[in-house]
């Protein structure tokens, strides 16, 4: 995530993934000539910043106005937010994150169909919300899905699951690997796409510098992921640090430097409409040309 200050400097903050940490540690932002400050805006040492309450999720943060010039969320929410004029979908790259629905090892839930009627903690109008529906509708009628929006965002849901205060939760990124390490059962994979949103009027060359640095970091992660998984600790609640063995964890979210196309946008937008994730009349234009922007450099 990148936010701009009044002096034009970019504030770069990680978004629960490795790429920004690697780019900062290896000097890639500086090598691109980006005037920036690296600041951890999403520290979750106590898990509090990720607990925004019932039905406050990724879309609501766009609606309220994010301070970031570039920020990330699941592609479904970015589509709708951009269609409502809350920014521009950055169309030159997207990412894919491993995700899944987890239950404690002692749970009687062993098959996706067993989740019928079981409350599943997800983030409201966030990636876990859409992805859980998309995965489970292969097994469970919609009227038997019990999605719970009251348990906060990623790290708060993880803590509640660890403490056995919720029966199931949808998790991604570091928490996904941590649950596997602790022996929690992944009932179904819910991998989903993530898109970037540009707000305000950022300098296109600064945006390119940022993504060029991330591209170098992505190549490093692809080559030697075990060298960088320790960066997950940077954003985890401190209570779990002694338990974490990030040597066993995977690389997590992967940035794909390919276009987020009009066809993908429209198919995703139609899926959101069919599932009535947003009330009628609140999805915006659904026009890709108005919602998206490409800053690709000419060959």
N, C-alpha and C positions, 0 to 999 in steps of 0.2 A: 504494500500500500504506500502511496506517496502523497504527501500533503505539502502545499506551498505556504511559505511565510510571506509577510508583507515585503520582505527584502528580495523575494524571488528565489530564495534557497529552497531546495526540496528536502522535505523530511521523509525519510524512507523508513517504513516500519514493516516487519514481517507479518505474514497472515497465516500463521499456523502451518507453515511449510518451510522447506530447507533453502530454497533458492536465494532469498534475500540475504540470509545468514552467510551462505557460501560466497556470494558476490562481494559482500562487505569484508569478510575475512581475507579474501584473496585480492582485494583492491580493485575489483573490476569496475565499480562505479567511478572511482577516481581515475582509472585508466581511460575511461570514456570521456573524461573532462566534465563530469556532472557535478555541479555545485550543490552539495547536499549535506545533510546531517542525518546520521543513522540513529534512530531512537526507537526503543521497544515500546510502542503505544498499546500493545495488546498483552502486556504482562499479566499472567494468570496465577501469580504466586498464591493468592488466596481463592482463586476461582471466581472472584466477584465480578469482574468486568464482563464476563460472559453470561451473567445471569440478569437478563433485562426484563424478566417477568412474563406473564401469560400473554400470548399472542403479540409479542414484540420480537420480531425477527429481522432477517436481513433486509427485507423490503422496507420495513418501517424506518430503518436507519437511512436508507436512501431518501425516503419521503420526508424525513425530518431534516435532511441535509447533512451529508458527510463532509467533513473538513478536507478529506483527501482529494487530491487532484486525480490520482489513480487508485482504485480500490477493487476488491474482488468479492464475488458472491457466486452462488450457483447460477448457471446460465439462464434458467427459467426466470428467476427473480430479476436478473439484469435485463432480460428481454422486456419484462413488463415495466420496470423502472424507467428504462430508456424510452419506451413507448409513451410514458407519461411525462416525458420531458425532464426527468431527474438527472440527466447526464447522457453521455453517448457510449454505446457499446463499442469497445475497441475490437475491431473485426479482424485484426492481423494475427491473432493467436488466441488460444484457449488452453485450458488445462483439464486433466482428468485425475480424480482422486479416488483411491480405494476407500470403500465405506461398507458398512454392514450393520445388521441388527444383531445385538449381543444380548445374551441372558447369562445368569450365573450358572456355574457348572452343575449345581444341584437342582436346577430348574427341570420341571417335567417337559418343558418345551424342547423338542428335538427336531422338529420338521417345520417348515414354513407354515403349513396348514394348522399347526398347533398354536399359532399366534392369533387365531380367530378369537376375538373377545378379550385379548390380553392388552392392557395399556402399554403402548410403546412411546417412549419419550423422544420427541423430535423437536426441531426448531421451527417455529411458525413461519410459513412462507419462506423457508430456507431450504437448502439442498436436501437435508434429511427428511423434510416433509414430502417433497415431490418424489424423491428417490424411493422412499419406503412404499408409497402407493404404487409406483411403477413396478417395483419388484414383487410386491405381495399380491397384486391383482391377478397374477398367474395362478394363485392358490386360494385366495379368500375373497368372497363377495365384499363389495364396498361397505355394505351395511354391517359387516362383521369386523371391519378394521376399527381399532380403538387407538387413535393417535392422541397422545397427550402433549399439549403445548405449554403446560404449567411448570415445566422443570428446567427452564432456562436453555442457554446455548451450550456449546460443545463441552467445555470442561465441567460445567455444573452438572450436566447429564451424566458425564463419566463418573463424577464423585458420588452421585446418588446411586448409580448402579453398583459401584464398588461397595458402598455402605448398605447395600440391599434395601434401599428405600424405594426403588422402582423395580418392576419385574423384567423390563426390557428397555433397551435404548439404542437409537441409531447413532453411530459414531464414525468419525473419519480421521485421517491424518494420524498424528501421534497417538491419540487415545485408542484408535483402531488397533495399533500394534501393541499397546500396553495391555489391552483386554486379552489379546491372544497370549501374551507373555504370562499373564496372571491365571490363565486357564479358563477364562470365560468362553462360552460357546458361541460361535458365529452361526446364526441360524440361516442367514441368507446374505449374499453379497448385494450391495446396492450402489455400486460405483456410479459416480455422476460427473458431469462436465461443469467446469467453473469458467466464468468469463470476467473480463476486466471492464470497469466503467471509468470513463473520463468525465470529470466535472469541471466547470469553469472554462477557462480558455488557456490551457497549458501550451507551452512552446512545443511544437511538434518535434523539434530536434531533441529536446530534453526527454520526451517520451521515448524516442528511438534509442537514445543513450541508455535509458533505464532497461529497455528490453534487450538491447545488445549485451548488457552486463548479465542479465538473467540467462540469456542464451549460453553464454560461456559457462555460467554456473551449472546449467542443466547438463552440459556435456561432461563436466567434472563429476557430477552426481551419477550420471549414467555409467561412467567408466569405473569409479571407485566409490560406490555408495557407502561402504563401511567406514570411510574416512570422515563422513559428514553427519551420520545419524545422531551423533552426540548433541547436535544443535537443537534437537527436540526439547532438550532439558531447559532451554532458554525460556520457553513459554509455559512450561508445566507448573502446576501448583507445587510448592516446596514440600508439602507433606508426602509426595510420592517419589522424591528424588532418590532416596535410599533404596527404593524397590526397583527403580528403572534399570534395565539392562539394554541400552539402545544398540548394543552390538548385535542383538537378535532382531532388530527392527528393520523394516524395509524403507525404501526411498520416499514413499508417500506420493504426494501430488506431483504429476509430471506435466510440465508446460509443453504444449504442442505448437510449434511455430508454423501453423497452417491457418488459412482463413476460416473464420467462423462465418459460414456462407449464408446467403439468403434462404436457401433450401432448408438448412438446419434451423435457422431462426423461425421460419414459418411452420415447420413441422412441430417444433417445440411449443410455439405459441398456440397452435391448434390443440395440442395435448392439454395445455393448461386450461383452455376454454372448455374442452369436453369434460374435464374433471372439476370444473367450478371451484378452482382454488381461490379465485378472486370473485367478489360479488359482481353481478352484471353491471356493465358500464364503467368498471374501474380498471380495465386492462389497457386502456389507452389505444393508440392508433393501430398498433400491430404492423406498422409500415417499416420495413427494413431500411429503406433509403433514408427515412427520417430518424430512425433510432440508432443506426450504426455509423461508424466512421472508420476509414482506412487511412493509415499514415505510412503505408509501404513506400520505401525509397525506390525510385525508378532504377531499373537495371543499368 
